[in-house]
């Protein structure tokens, strides 16, 4: 059985040019990607974010990762002891 969870995040993604590539970086999650143009960088960033969230949710480490990134959580998740 696949467990689904809904996660809502308001994060900023900074786009900048480095050499001939577009970099997309989210400092709040330390997740980033590279593309040849903004559209490609956005797509790859979404893929990288999905992988980050999928991995941390699967391994029950999202809460700890957010704390390591100096996040303050308003409400403790129910499945955390």
Secondary structure as GFF3:
##gff-version 3
##sequence-region A 1 81
A	DSSP	beta_strand	14	18	.	.	.	ID=ss1
A	DSSP	beta_strand	21	26	.	.	.	ID=ss2
A	DSSP	beta_strand	31	35	.	.	.	ID=ss3
A	DSSP	alpha_helix	38	58	.	.	.	ID=ss4
A	DSSP	alpha_helix	62	68	.	.	.	ID=ss5
###
